[in-house]
C-alpha cells in the first residue's frame, strides 16, 4: 500500500504476485497471499481483476478452522465485489452459499452469521427482492445488537435504504445507539454509493432531521447537506439541491468561512443555471465575483462565470472573464487552478477558431496530473485541434489512450509499447489494445498487463470522483 501511495501500483502488484508464487498450493499462506492481492486491486479500483484471486482462494478446501474462517470471509468479499460489478445473480448465488456455510460454521445467533446476512441483504435489495432483504437485515441487526458487536453501526446504514424502500422510517431504532456508533452509522450512510439517487435523497432528508434533533449530532449537518445537494443533482431534484446549497451558504457565512461560502455561491449559480433560472444564476455569479478577494478566489469565480457566459452565447463577455481568471491564476501560483483555467480558456478559444487555444491546452497538460479529468479534456481538444477533427468535446478514446501511455511509461520497459488504443463501448468497460514494438519477456507481459489495467482503473476512479470538465 505504501508503493501505491507513492504512485508505484505496478510494483506493488508484482510484489504480491511474487508472494503468491512463493506459497504452497492449497495452504492457508496461499489463501492469505491471494486475499492481499485482491485487496490491493480493490484499493486501486481494479475490481474485475480482484475477482480471479478471490475465486482461487475460496475454491481451496480448508485445512483447519482458521483456514475455513478466512475462506468464508473471502467468499463474502467475492460476492460483494460481484455485486458492485453488476453481476447480481452470481453475487446472490455466492453469498447465499456463503451464508449456509456460515450457518454451519458459526450457528444462527453468532455475529459471523450476521455478517453473511447483511451482505446477502444488500444484493437482494439490488435484485429488487425487498421482502427478503428486510427479513435478513432485521435478523442481522438483532444478532449484532444482542452480541454488543460494533458492526451494528454499519448494519443500520445498510438497513436504511431497505426499510426506506418499504415506505417506513429509515432511522427508527437509534435512540439507544452510543454516540460513537451513531457517528459511524452516519458516516457510512453518507458514503453509500450503491443506492439509487432518488431513494438516497429520501434517506438523507430523514437523516438531516435525525441529526438536527439528536443531542450533539448537529455537527453532521454540513456534511449531510453537502451530500443532499450532490444527490439531489443526480436525482434531478433542483429544488432540494438549491435548498441544501442555500443552507450551506448561510452556515459558512455564519461561522465566518468565507472561502467555503464563495464555493456555495458558485454551486448555487450552477444549480440555478441547470434548473433553467438563468437570471438567478447570473446574479449568483456576479455575487461571487464581488466576494472574491484574493487571486485564487478571483481565478475560480472568473473561470466559472466565463464558462456560464460562453454557454449562453455571450463570447465577448466570456473572453474578458476567462482572461482575468487566467491572470489571477498565474498570480496565485496554484498549478491545479492554473491548469483548470487554462483548459477552460483554451477550449473557449478553440470554439472561437482562435489558434491561441493550442498553447493554453499544452500548458494545462503540463501542469495537471495525467489522471485529472480536466487534463483529459485538454488532451481531447488538443488532438482534435492538431488533426483537424471535431472540437474534442465528444469521443475521449484518444485522450484516454494518451493519458494511459503517460501513466504506464515509468512502469513498462522503454521501447516495449509502440502504440495504445482505447475504445469505449456503451455501458461496458473500456477495451484496450496495445501494439508492441518488440517481443516481450514473460515478466514484461505481466508488468504491461498490470500497468495498463491499473492506469485505466485509476483514470476511471478519478473521473467518477471529480467528473469531466465542462466543455466551455
C-alpha positions as CSV (number, residue, x, y, z in Angstrom):
1,X,0.0,0.0,0.0
2,X,3.0,2.3,0.6
3,X,4.1,1.7,-3.0
4,X,0.6,2.5,-4.3
5,X,0.5,5.8,-2.3
6,X,3.9,6.7,-4.0
7,X,2.4,6.0,-7.5
8,X,4.0,2.6,-7.9
9,X,1.0,0.4,-8.1
10,X,2.5,-1.9,-10.7
11,X,5.4,-2.7,-8.4
12,X,3.0,-3.3,-5.6
13,X,1.1,-5.9,-7.6
14,X,4.3,-7.6,-8.8
15,X,5.4,-7.8,-5.1
16,X,2.2,-9.5,-4.1
17,X,2.1,-11.8,-7.1
18,X,5.6,-12.9,-6.1
19,X,4.3,-13.7,-2.6
20,X,1.6,-15.9,-4.1
21,X,4.1,-17.8,-6.2
22,X,6.2,-18.5,-3.1
23,X,3.4,-20.2,-1.2
24,X,2.3,-23.8,-1.5
25,X,-0.9,-24.6,-3.4
26,X,-3.8,-25.2,-1.0
27,X,-2.1,-23.8,2.0
28,X,-3.5,-21.1,4.3
29,X,-0.5,-19.0,3.4
30,X,-1.5,-19.0,-0.3
31,X,-5.1,-18.0,0.7
32,X,-3.7,-15.1,2.7
33,X,-1.4,-14.0,-0.2
34,X,-4.3,-14.2,-2.7
35,X,-6.5,-12.1,-0.3
36,X,-3.7,-9.5,-0.1
37,X,-3.5,-9.3,-3.8
38,X,-7.3,-9.0,-4.2
39,X,-7.4,-6.2,-1.5
40,X,-4.7,-4.3,-3.4
41,X,-6.6,-4.5,-6.7
42,X,-9.8,-3.3,-4.9
43,X,-7.9,-0.4,-3.3
44,X,-6.6,0.6,-6.8
45,X,-10.2,0.4,-8.2
46,X,-9.5,-2.6,-10.4
47,X,-12.5,-4.7,-9.3
48,X,-12.6,-7.0,-12.3
49,X,-9.1,-8.3,-11.8
50,X,-9.7,-8.7,-8.0
51,X,-12.3,-11.5,-8.7
52,X,-9.8,-14.0,-10.0
53,X,-7.5,-14.3,-6.9
54,X,-10.6,-14.4,-4.7
55,X,-12.2,-17.2,-6.7
56,X,-8.9,-19.1,-6.5
57,X,-8.6,-18.6,-2.7
58,X,-12.2,-19.6,-1.8
59,X,-12.1,-22.7,-4.0
60,X,-9.4,-24.2,-1.8
61,X,-10.5,-26.9,0.7
62,X,-9.9,-25.7,4.2
63,X,-7.1,-27.4,6.2
64,X,-8.2,-26.2,9.6
65,X,-10.8,-24.0,11.4
66,X,-8.9,-20.7,10.9
67,X,-8.4,-21.5,7.2
68,X,-12.2,-22.1,6.9
69,X,-12.9,-18.8,8.7
70,X,-10.6,-17.0,6.2
71,X,-12.4,-18.7,3.3
72,X,-15.8,-17.6,4.5
73,X,-14.6,-14.0,4.6
74,X,-13.2,-14.3,1.1
75,X,-16.4,-15.8,-0.2
76,X,-18.3,-12.8,1.3
77,X,-15.8,-10.4,-0.3
78,X,-16.2,-12.1,-3.7
79,X,-20.0,-11.8,-3.6
80,X,-19.8,-8.2,-2.7
81,X,-17.4,-7.4,-5.5
82,X,-19.5,-9.3,-8.0
83,X,-22.5,-7.2,-6.8
84,X,-20.5,-4.0,-7.3
85,X,-19.6,-5.1,-10.8
86,X,-23.3,-5.7,-11.6
87,X,-23.1,-9.5,-11.7
88,X,-26.1,-9.6,-9.4
89,X,-27.3,-13.2,-10.0
90,X,-23.8,-14.7,-9.5
91,X,-23.3,-12.5,-6.5
92,X,-26.6,-13.7,-5.0
93,X,-25.6,-17.3,-5.5
94,X,-22.1,-16.9,-4.0
95,X,-23.5,-15.0,-0.9
96,X,-26.4,-17.5,-0.4
97,X,-23.9,-20.4,-0.5
98,X,-21.6,-18.5,1.8
99,X,-24.5,-17.8,4.3
100,X,-25.2,-21.6,4.5
101,X,-21.6,-22.3,5.2
102,X,-21.6,-19.6,7.9
103,X,-24.7,-21.2,9.4
104,X,-22.9,-24.5,9.7
105,X,-19.6,-22.9,11.0
106,X,-20.9,-20.3,13.4
107,X,-24.5,-21.1,14.2
108,X,-27.5,-18.9,13.6
109,X,-27.1,-16.5,16.6
110,X,-23.4,-15.6,16.1
111,X,-22.1,-12.3,14.7
112,X,-20.3,-14.3,12.0
113,X,-23.7,-15.4,10.6
114,X,-25.0,-11.8,10.8
115,X,-22.2,-10.6,8.5
116,X,-23.4,-13.0,5.9
117,X,-27.0,-11.9,6.4
118,X,-26.0,-8.3,5.9
119,X,-24.1,-8.9,2.7
120,X,-26.9,-11.1,1.2
121,X,-29.5,-8.4,2.1
122,X,-27.5,-5.8,0.1
123,X,-27.6,-8.0,-3.1
124,X,-31.2,-8.9,-2.5
125,X,-32.0,-5.2,-2.5
126,X,-30.2,-4.8,-5.8
127,X,-32.3,-7.7,-7.2
128,X,-35.4,-6.0,-6.1
129,X,-36.3,-8.6,-3.5
130,X,-37.0,-6.1,-0.8
131,X,-39.0,-8.5,1.4
132,X,-36.1,-11.0,1.7
133,X,-33.6,-8.2,2.2
134,X,-35.7,-6.7,5.0
135,X,-36.0,-10.0,6.7
136,X,-32.3,-10.7,6.5
137,X,-31.2,-7.3,7.6
138,X,-33.5,-7.1,10.6
139,X,-32.2,-10.5,11.7
140,X,-28.6,-9.2,11.3
141,X,-29.5,-6.1,13.4
142,X,-30.9,-8.3,16.2
143,X,-27.8,-10.5,16.3
144,X,-25.3,-7.7,16.3
145,X,-27.3,-5.8,18.9
146,X,-27.7,-8.8,21.2
147,X,-23.9,-9.5,20.9
148,X,-22.9,-5.9,21.5
149,X,-21.0,-6.0,18.3
150,X,-19.8,-2.6,16.9
151,X,-20.8,-3.8,13.4
152,X,-24.3,-2.7,14.4
153,X,-23.4,0.8,13.2
154,X,-22.7,-0.3,9.6
155,X,-25.6,-2.7,9.7
156,X,-28.0,0.2,10.5
157,X,-26.6,2.1,7.5
158,X,-27.2,-1.0,5.3
159,X,-30.7,-1.3,6.7
160,X,-31.6,2.4,5.9
161,X,-32.3,2.1,2.1
162,X,-34.0,-1.3,2.6
163,X,-36.6,-0.1,5.1
164,X,-37.0,3.3,3.3
165,X,-37.9,1.4,0.1
166,X,-40.9,-0.1,2.1
167,X,-42.1,3.4,2.9
168,X,-41.2,3.3,6.6
169,X,-38.7,5.4,8.5
170,X,-35.0,4.5,7.9
171,X,-33.7,5.5,11.3
172,X,-36.3,4.4,13.8
173,X,-34.1,2.3,16.2
174,X,-31.3,4.6,17.1
175,X,-32.2,6.1,20.5
176,X,-30.0,3.6,22.5
177,X,-27.1,3.6,20.0
178,X,-24.0,5.1,21.6
179,X,-22.7,8.4,20.1
180,X,-19.5,6.8,18.7
181,X,-21.6,4.2,16.8
182,X,-24.2,6.7,15.8
183,X,-21.4,8.8,14.2
184,X,-20.0,5.7,12.4
185,X,-23.5,4.9,11.1
186,X,-24.0,8.5,9.7
187,X,-20.6,8.3,8.0
188,X,-21.5,5.0,6.3
189,X,-24.8,6.4,5.1
190,X,-23.1,9.4,3.6
191,X,-20.6,7.2,1.8
192,X,-23.1,4.8,0.3
193,X,-22.6,4.6,-3.4
194,X,-24.9,1.7,-4.3
195,X,-28.3,3.3,-3.6
196,X,-30.4,5.0,-6.3
197,X,-30.3,8.8,-6.1
198,X,-34.0,9.2,-5.5
199,X,-34.0,6.7,-2.7
200,X,-30.8,8.1,-1.2
201,X,-32.3,11.6,-1.3
202,X,-35.2,10.4,0.8
203,X,-32.8,8.8,3.2
204,X,-30.7,11.9,3.5
205,X,-33.7,14.1,4.1
206,X,-34.7,11.9,7.0
207,X,-31.1,11.8,8.3
208,X,-30.9,15.7,8.3
209,X,-33.8,15.7,10.7
210,X,-32.4,12.9,12.8
211,X,-29.0,14.6,13.3
212,X,-30.7,18.0,14.0
213,X,-32.7,16.7,16.9
214,X,-30.2,14.3,18.5
215,X,-28.1,15.9,21.2
216,X,-24.6,16.6,20.0
217,X,-25.2,15.4,16.4
218,X,-25.9,18.7,14.7
219,X,-22.2,18.9,13.7
220,X,-23.1,16.4,11.0
221,X,-25.5,18.8,9.3
222,X,-23.0,20.5,6.9
223,X,-21.8,17.1,5.6
224,X,-25.4,15.9,5.3
225,X,-26.5,18.9,3.3
226,X,-23.4,18.6,1.1
227,X,-24.4,15.0,0.3
228,X,-28.0,16.1,-0.1
229,X,-27.1,18.7,-2.7
230,X,-25.0,16.2,-4.7
231,X,-27.6,13.5,-4.5
232,X,-30.4,15.9,-5.5
233,X,-28.3,16.9,-8.6
234,X,-28.0,13.2,-9.6
235,X,-31.8,12.7,-8.9
236,X,-32.7,15.8,-11.0
237,X,-34.4,17.5,-8.0
238,X,-33.4,21.1,-8.5
239,X,-35.5,22.4,-5.5
240,X,-33.8,20.1,-3.0
241,X,-30.4,20.8,-4.4
242,X,-30.8,24.6,-4.2
243,X,-32.4,24.4,-0.7
244,X,-29.3,22.5,0.7
245,X,-26.9,24.8,-1.0
246,X,-28.6,27.8,0.4
247,X,-28.4,26.2,3.9
248,X,-24.7,25.6,3.4
249,X,-24.0,29.2,2.2
250,X,-25.8,30.6,5.3
251,X,-23.9,28.2,7.5
252,X,-20.5,29.1,6.1
253,X,-21.3,32.8,6.4
254,X,-22.4,32.3,10.0
255,X,-19.1,30.6,11.0
256,X,-17.0,33.1,9.0
257,X,-15.7,30.6,6.5
258,X,-15.8,33.0,3.5
259,X,-13.9,30.7,1.1
260,X,-16.4,28.0,1.6
261,X,-19.3,30.5,1.3
262,X,-17.9,31.6,-2.1
263,X,-17.9,27.9,-3.1
264,X,-21.5,27.6,-2.2
265,X,-22.4,30.8,-4.2
266,X,-20.7,29.3,-7.2
267,X,-22.5,26.0,-6.7
268,X,-25.8,27.8,-6.4
269,X,-25.1,29.6,-9.6
270,X,-24.6,26.3,-11.4
271,X,-27.6,24.8,-9.8
272,X,-29.9,27.7,-10.8
273,X,-28.5,27.6,-14.3
274,X,-29.2,23.8,-14.7
275,X,-32.7,24.5,-13.3
276,X,-33.3,26.9,-16.1
277,X,-33.2,30.0,-13.9
278,X,-30.6,32.0,-15.9
279,X,-31.1,35.4,-14.3
280,X,-30.7,34.0,-10.8
281,X,-27.7,32.1,-11.9
282,X,-26.1,35.2,-13.3
283,X,-26.9,37.1,-10.1
284,X,-25.0,34.5,-8.1
285,X,-22.0,34.6,-10.4
286,X,-21.9,38.4,-10.0
287,X,-22.1,38.0,-6.3
288,X,-19.2,35.5,-6.4
289,X,-17.1,37.9,-8.4
290,X,-17.7,40.6,-5.8
291,X,-16.9,38.2,-2.9
292,X,-13.6,37.0,-4.5
293,X,-10.9,38.9,-2.5
294,X,-7.7,37.0,-3.4
295,X,-6.1,35.8,-6.6
296,X,-7.2,32.1,-6.2
297,X,-10.8,33.1,-5.5
298,X,-10.8,35.5,-8.4
299,X,-9.5,32.8,-10.7
300,X,-12.1,30.3,-9.6
301,X,-15.0,32.8,-9.8
302,X,-13.9,34.2,-13.1
303,X,-13.5,30.7,-14.7
304,X,-17.0,29.6,-13.7
305,X,-18.6,32.9,-14.7
306,X,-16.7,32.8,-18.0
307,X,-18.0,29.3,-18.7
308,X,-21.5,30.4,-18.0
309,X,-21.3,33.3,-20.3
310,X,-19.8,31.1,-23.1
311,X,-22.5,28.5,-22.8
312,X,-25.1,31.3,-23.1
313,X,-23.7,32.6,-26.3
314,X,-22.0,35.7,-24.8
315,X,-18.4,35.2,-26.1
316,X,-17.1,38.8,-25.7
317,X,-18.0,38.9,-22.0
318,X,-16.8,35.3,-21.6
319,X,-13.4,36.2,-23.0
320,X,-13.0,39.1,-20.6
321,X,-13.8,36.9,-17.6
322,X,-11.6,34.0,-18.7
323,X,-8.6,36.3,-19.4
324,X,-8.9,37.8,-16.0
325,X,-9.3,34.4,-14.4
326,X,-6.1,33.2,-16.1
327,X,-4.1,36.2,-15.0
328,X,-5.4,35.7,-11.4
329,X,-4.4,32.0,-11.5
330,X,-0.9,32.9,-12.6
331,X,-0.7,35.4,-9.8
332,X,-1.9,32.8,-7.3
333,X,0.7,30.3,-8.4
334,X,-1.6,27.3,-7.9
335,X,-0.8,24.7,-10.6
336,X,-4.2,22.9,-10.3
337,X,-6.1,26.2,-10.5
338,X,-4.0,27.4,-13.4
339,X,-4.4,24.1,-15.3
340,X,-8.2,24.1,-14.9
341,X,-8.5,27.7,-16.1
342,X,-6.1,27.1,-19.0
343,X,-8.3,24.2,-20.1
344,X,-11.5,26.3,-19.9
345,X,-9.9,29.3,-21.7
346,X,-8.2,27.1,-24.3
347,X,-11.5,25.2,-25.2
348,X,-13.3,28.5,-25.4
349,X,-10.7,29.9,-27.8
350,X,-10.8,26.7,-29.8
351,X,-14.6,27.1,-30.2
352,X,-13.9,30.6,-31.4
353,X,-11.5,29.3,-34.0
354,X,-8.6,31.2,-32.3
355,X,-5.2,29.5,-32.6
356,X,-4.2,30.9,-29.2
357,X,-6.0,27.8,-27.8
358,X,-3.1,25.4,-28.6
359,X,-0.5,26.8,-26.1
360,X,-3.1,27.0,-23.4
361,X,-4.1,23.4,-23.8
362,X,-0.5,22.4,-23.9
363,X,0.1,24.3,-20.7
364,X,-2.8,22.6,-19.0
365,X,-1.5,19.2,-19.8
366,X,2.0,20.2,-18.5
367,X,0.7,21.4,-15.1
368,X,-2.1,18.9,-14.4
369,X,-1.5,15.3,-13.4
370,X,-2.3,12.8,-16.3
371,X,-5.3,11.4,-14.4
372,X,-7.0,14.8,-13.8
373,X,-10.3,14.9,-15.8
374,X,-9.5,18.4,-17.0
375,X,-6.3,17.2,-18.4
376,X,-8.2,14.5,-20.4
377,X,-10.4,17.3,-21.8
378,X,-7.3,19.2,-22.7
379,X,-5.8,16.2,-24.5
380,X,-9.0,15.5,-26.4
381,X,-9.3,19.1,-27.7
382,X,-5.6,19.3,-28.5
383,X,-5.7,16.1,-30.5
384,X,-8.8,17.5,-32.4
385,X,-7.0,20.8,-33.0
386,X,-3.9,19.1,-34.4
387,X,-5.7,16.6,-36.5
388,X,-8.4,18.8,-37.9
389,X,-11.2,16.7,-36.3
390,X,-14.2,18.0,-34.3
391,X,-13.8,20.3,-31.4
392,X,-12.9,17.4,-29.0
393,X,-16.0,17.6,-26.8
394,X,-17.2,14.1,-27.8
395,X,-15.0,11.0,-28.2
396,X,-12.5,10.8,-25.4
397,X,-10.8,7.5,-26.5
398,X,-7.7,9.1,-28.0
399,X,-7.3,11.3,-24.9
400,X,-7.6,8.3,-22.6
401,X,-5.1,6.3,-24.6
402,X,-2.6,9.2,-24.5
403,X,-3.1,9.6,-20.7
404,X,-2.7,5.8,-20.1
405,X,0.6,5.9,-22.2
406,X,1.9,8.6,-20.0
407,X,0.9,6.8,-16.8
408,X,2.5,3.5,-17.7
409,X,5.7,4.9,-19.1
410,X,7.6,4.5,-15.8
411,X,6.2,1.1,-15.1
412,X,7.0,-0.5,-18.5
413,X,10.5,-1.0,-20.0
414,X,11.4,1.5,-22.6
415,X,10.9,0.6,-26.3
416,X,8.2,-2.0,-25.5
417,X,5.0,-0.2,-26.4
418,X,4.6,1.1,-30.0
419,X,1.0,2.4,-29.6
420,X,-2.1,2.0,-27.5
421,X,-5.8,2.4,-28.4
422,X,-8.9,2.5,-26.2
423,X,-12.5,2.1,-27.4
424,X,-15.4,3.0,-25.1
425,X,-18.3,0.6,-25.7
426,X,-21.7,1.9,-24.5
427,X,-22.4,0.6,-20.9
428,X,-19.3,-1.6,-20.9
429,X,-15.7,-1.3,-19.6
430,X,-13.1,0.2,-21.9
431,X,-11.4,-2.1,-24.4
432,X,-7.6,-1.6,-24.5
433,X,-5.5,-2.7,-27.5
434,X,-1.7,-2.5,-27.1
435,X,0.7,-2.6,-30.1
436,X,4.2,-3.9,-29.1
437,X,7.4,-2.6,-30.6
438,X,9.2,-5.9,-29.9
439,X,8.8,-9.4,-28.5
440,X,8.3,-9.1,-24.7
441,X,9.6,-11.4,-22.0
442,X,7.0,-13.1,-19.7
443,X,7.9,-10.7,-16.9
444,X,7.3,-7.7,-19.3
445,X,3.9,-9.1,-20.4
446,X,2.9,-9.3,-16.7
447,X,4.2,-5.8,-16.0
448,X,2.4,-4.3,-19.0
449,X,-0.9,-6.0,-18.3
450,X,-0.7,-4.8,-14.7
451,X,0.3,-1.3,-15.6
452,X,-2.5,-0.8,-18.3
453,X,-5.3,-2.2,-16.1
454,X,-4.2,-0.2,-13.1
455,X,-3.9,3.0,-15.1
456,X,-7.4,2.6,-16.7
457,X,-8.9,1.8,-13.2
458,X,-7.1,4.9,-11.8
459,X,-8.5,7.1,-14.5
460,X,-12.0,5.8,-14.1
461,X,-11.8,6.4,-10.3
462,X,-10.6,10.0,-10.9
463,X,-13.3,10.7,-13.4
464,X,-16.0,9.4,-11.1
465,X,-14.6,11.3,-8.1
466,X,-14.1,14.7,-9.9
467,X,-16.2,14.5,-13.0
468,X,-15.2,15.6,-16.5
469,X,-14.6,19.3,-17.0
470,X,-17.3,21.4,-18.7
471,X,-16.6,22.0,-22.4
472,X,-16.7,25.8,-22.3
